[in-house]
Amino acid sequence: MVNRTITHLLFCFAAILLLTISYPVEIEIGQKIVYAEHSLPIISDQGIFTLEVYPRKHKLIVKKHGKTIKTYPVAVGNPSTPTPVGEYKVIYKGKDWGPSFGPRWLGLNVPWGIYGIHGTNKPYSIGQHLSHGCIRMRNNDVIELFKMIPLGTKVTIYGHVLGDLSHDPRDLAEGDVGGDVQLIQSRLKSAGYYHGICDGKFRSSTTAALKKFQRDRKLIPNGVVSSKVYQELGLLE
């Protein structure tokens, strides 16, 4: 009897957990209730080391067992090619990719492009928003980091997916990539306009979905994500 009761309770718990995981989240866009996709999986802490990047402070922090052991100055992406905000992991380590990348490269699993932590032949850029999205370090620093950090290390890049909150988000159009593109795709998909993969790559399918959304909202159907589109999608007040 006890075993049967325990089995019944475990079954109920599993059913509740399955509903919690699989049931879509409601979002209201205009007068229409739509269903949002679940967010991308978050990288779990799996190793001794973790890296934290703070683009606004131009700082990379190395932690060991959760305690800071090293802080490095870095250069990050400019507003038009921002460093991708989110949680990633180091999936590749390489040497001597060329002068622009310095002596070492630590590649990240960003889904919409090739991004990494690397050295530079422009040391004056350290401490500024001057890269094309990668995280630049002084060459001696990246050599030290390369020796320290194993593959699979979690890398958290802090910030807002739409950029610095003191500025309007960038206009987006076909050819752009980034977390902001992925967010737009997700909102369009939730509203029933976009049917592709939310991969952060602004291609013709995203343009077509956006133009239909713009027409339905009495906006100019030019395929450009402007402040008006951000507002209609509920991303700006």
C-alpha positions in Angstrom: 0.0 0.0 0.0 2.8 2.4 0.9 4.7 1.6 -2.2 1.6 2.1 -4.3 1.0 5.5 -2.7 4.6 6.6 -3.3 4.4 5.5 -6.9 1.2 7.5 -7.3 2.8 10.6 -5.8 5.8 10.3 -8.1 3.6 9.9 -11.1 1.7 13.1 -10.2 4.9 15.0 -9.6 6.3 13.9 -13.0 3.1 15.0 -14.7 3.1 18.4 -13.1 6.8 18.9 -14.0 6.1 17.9 -17.6 3.3 20.5 -17.9 5.5 23.1 -16.3 8.2 22.5 -18.8 6.2 22.1 -22.0 3.3 24.4 -21.6 3.8 27.6 -23.6 4.0 31.1 -22.1 1.3 33.6 -23.0 2.3 37.0 -24.2 -0.1 39.7 -25.2 0.8 41.7 -28.3 -1.8 44.4 -29.0 -5.2 42.7 -28.6 -4.0 39.2 -29.5 -2.8 36.5 -27.1 0.1 34.6 -28.5 2.4 31.9 -27.2 6.1 32.5 -26.7 8.8 29.9 -27.3 10.9 28.9 -24.4 14.2 30.6 -24.0 17.4 29.0 -25.1 19.0 26.6 -22.6 21.3 28.2 -20.1 24.8 26.8 -19.8 25.3 25.1 -16.4 28.4 25.5 -14.2 30.4 22.3 -15.1 34.0 23.1 -14.3 36.3 24.6 -11.8 36.6 27.9 -13.8 34.0 30.4 -15.0 34.4 33.6 -17.0 32.4 36.8 -16.6 32.5 39.6 -19.2 31.2 43.1 -18.4 31.2 45.0 -21.7 30.3 48.4 -20.1 33.2 48.1 -17.7 35.5 46.6 -20.4 36.4 43.8 -17.9 36.8 40.1 -18.0 36.8 38.2 -14.6 38.1 34.7 -14.0 36.5 32.8 -11.2 37.7 29.5 -9.6 35.1 27.7 -7.5 33.1 30.9 -7.6 35.9 33.2 -6.2 37.6 35.9 -8.4 41.2 35.1 -9.0 42.0 37.4 -12.0 40.6 40.5 -13.7 41.6 41.6 -17.2 40.9 44.7 -19.2 39.3 44.0 -22.6 37.9 45.6 -25.7 34.4 44.7 -26.8 32.0 45.3 -29.7 30.9 48.7 -30.9 27.1 49.6 -30.9 26.7 48.5 -34.5 28.4 45.1 -33.9 27.9 44.4 -30.2 29.4 41.7 -28.2 26.7 39.0 -27.8 25.0 39.1 -24.4 24.2 35.7 -22.9 25.7 32.5 -21.5 28.0 30.5 -23.7 30.9 28.1 -23.3 34.4 27.7 -24.7 34.2 25.2 -27.5 37.6 25.7 -29.3 41.1 26.8 -28.4 43.5 27.8 -31.2 46.9 29.5 -31.7 48.1 32.1 -34.2 45.0 32.8 -36.2 46.7 35.9 -37.6 48.0 39.3 -36.4 44.4 40.7 -35.8 43.6 37.9 -33.4 46.9 37.8 -31.5 48.6 34.6 -30.4 45.6 32.8 -28.9 41.9 32.3 -29.6 39.1 30.9 -27.3 36.0 30.3 -29.5 32.5 30.6 -28.0 29.3 28.7 -29.1 27.4 31.8 -30.2 24.7 30.4 -32.5 24.7 33.2 -35.1 28.3 33.8 -35.8 32.0 33.2 -35.0 32.9 35.0 -31.7 35.7 34.5 -29.3 38.2 35.8 -26.8 41.5 36.6 -28.5 44.6 38.8 -28.6 45.1 41.8 -30.8 47.6 43.8 -32.8 45.8 47.0 -31.7 46.5 47.2 -27.9 45.2 50.8 -27.9 41.7 49.4 -28.4 41.7 47.7 -24.9 39.3 49.4 -22.6 37.0 50.6 -25.5 34.1 49.5 -27.7 36.1 49.0 -30.8 35.8 45.3 -31.8 33.4 43.7 -34.2 31.8 41.7 -31.4 34.7 39.6 -30.1 36.4 40.2 -26.8 40.0 41.5 -27.3 42.7 41.1 -24.7 46.3 42.1 -24.4 48.5 39.4 -26.0 50.2 38.4 -22.7 46.9 38.3 -21.0 45.2 36.0 -23.5 48.2 33.6 -23.4 47.9 33.4 -19.7 44.1 32.9 -19.9 44.5 30.2 -22.7 46.8 28.2 -20.4 44.3 28.5 -17.5 40.9 27.8 -19.1 39.8 24.4 -20.3 37.3 23.6 -23.1 33.8 23.7 -21.8 34.3 26.6 -19.5 31.1 28.7 -19.0 31.3 32.3 -20.2 28.7 34.8 -19.1 28.5 38.1 -21.0 26.4 40.6 -19.1 24.3 43.3 -20.5 20.9 43.9 -22.2 20.2 42.1 -25.4 19.0 45.3 -27.0 22.2 47.1 -26.1 22.9 50.0 -23.7 19.7 51.1 -22.1 20.7 54.7 -22.3 20.4 54.5 -26.1 17.7 53.3 -28.4 18.3 49.8 -29.8 19.9 49.6 -33.2 17.8 49.4 -36.4 17.9 45.9 -37.8 17.6 44.7 -41.4 18.5 41.7 -43.6 22.1 40.7 -43.1 22.3 41.6 -39.4 23.0 39.0 -36.8 22.8 39.0 -33.0 20.7 38.4 -29.9 18.5 41.3 -30.8 17.7 39.7 -34.1 16.9 36.5 -32.3 14.5 38.4 -30.0 12.7 39.9 -32.9 12.4 36.5 -34.6 11.0 35.0 -31.4 8.4 37.8 -31.0 7.3 37.5 -34.7 7.1 33.7 -34.3 5.0 34.0 -31.2 2.6 36.3 -33.1 2.3 33.8 -35.9 4.3 35.7 -38.6 7.7 33.9 -38.5 7.9 30.1 -39.0 11.7 29.5 -39.1 14.3 28.9 -36.5 15.1 31.7 -34.2 18.8 31.6 -34.9 19.7 35.3 -34.7 20.4 35.6 -38.4 18.3 38.2 -40.3 17.6 36.5 -43.6 14.9 36.7 -46.3 12.4 34.7 -44.2 12.7 37.1 -41.3 12.3 40.1 -43.8 9.1 38.5 -45.2 7.6 37.9 -41.8 8.5 41.4 -40.7 6.9 43.1 -43.7 3.7 41.2 -43.2 3.7 42.3 -39.5 4.4 45.9 -40.6 1.5 45.9 -43.1 -0.9 44.5 -40.5 0.2 47.2 -38.1 -0.2 50.0 -40.7 3.6 50.6 -40.7 5.8 51.1 -43.8 6.6 47.6 -45.0 10.3 48.2 -45.6 11.6 45.1 -43.7 13.6 47.3 -41.2 13.2 46.9 -37.5 12.9 50.6 -36.3 11.8 52.0 -33.0 8.1 51.8 -34.2 8.5 48.1 -34.7 10.1 47.6 -31.3 7.2 49.4 -29.8 4.6 47.4 -31.7 6.3 44.2 -30.5 6.2 45.4 -26.9 10.0 45.8 -26.6 9.9 49.6 -26.2 7.5 51.9 -24.4 
